[in-house]
Amino acid sequence: MSITQKGDELRFNENIFIVSKTDLKGRITYANDLFIEISGFKEHELLGAPHNILRHPDMPKAIFKLLWERVQAGNEIFAYVKNRTKNNCYYWVHAYITPIIDTKTNQLIGYHSVRRSPSTKGIEVIEPLYQKMLNAEKQGGISASNAILKNTLSQLKVSYDAFILSYE
Ligand SMILES: Cc1cc2nc3c(=O)[nH]c(=O)nc-3n(C[C@H](O)[C@H](O)[C@H](O)COP(=O)(O)O)c2cc1C
């Protein structure tokens, strides 16, 4: 049993990964079996669909903006993401998203995401932070949300990357 359900929340085993690839616009070009199974969609519903097919309304826009800024610049990013399934359940992932570079042409051709199950501690820290960011976004947009993230990081005196990787 690699996926378990408690209420509306799905969890998956620590030693397995949810994997997808996208084109440059974020349309899904590959999804592994675990991705398909946990999402509740059929493979044909996922392939070609925009990755926001999984978007959960609890996710702040500012996190996706940061994600896209990083990967479009050719860099990697780690992020906690709450995803929604086809049946309106949810699951948290700790995602590692990287650009895919064509080795022959050296061109950016898409993106790759490998997600593992986040620690309970990580979710306990990230969930209230995202909630605060989301509330700020409703009032003051993405800049207000970014300010919450920035203040949190400066209070802790850590970079975004160190913060995200500290709750293993
Ligand atoms: C490789 C890759 C993987 C992504 N994985 C997810 C994901 O699992 N869940 C999600 O909501 N968005 C994911 N996104 C971000 C989406 O493309 C999109 O920006 C996000 O869902 C916000 O959608 P919106 O801009 O329509 O609000 C991913 C993007 C890339 C490039």
The ligand as a Gaussian input file, in Angstrom:
#p B3LYP/6-31G(d) Opt

LIG

0 1
 C        7.648000      20.958000     -13.700000
 C        6.482000      21.686000     -13.074000
 C        5.721000      21.044000     -12.108000
 C        4.649000      21.688000     -11.507000
 N        3.920000      21.012000     -10.580000
 C        2.831000      21.589000     -10.038000
 C        2.023000      20.873000      -9.118000
 O        2.304000      19.727000      -8.743000
 N        0.922000      21.514000      -8.629000
 C        0.578000      22.781000      -8.992000
 O       -0.448000      23.298000      -8.508000
 N        1.349000      23.487000      -9.856000
 C        2.454000      22.927000     -10.375000
 N        3.229000      23.641000     -11.253000
 C        2.926000      25.063000     -11.476000
 C        1.809000      25.262000     -12.484000
 O        2.362000      25.269000     -13.784000
 C        1.055000      26.592000     -12.237000
 O        1.964000      27.667000     -12.292000
 C        0.349000      26.633000     -10.873000
 O       -0.480000      25.515000     -10.706000
 C       -0.457000      27.903000     -10.693000
 O       -1.452000      27.964000     -11.656000
 P       -2.131000      29.338000     -12.063000
 O       -1.017000      30.219000     -12.541000
 O       -3.119000      29.002000     -13.104000
 O       -2.749000      29.878000     -10.807000
 C        4.321000      23.025000     -11.873000
 C        5.099000      23.680000     -12.844000
 C        6.174000      23.025000     -13.432000
 C        7.016000      23.742000     -14.457000

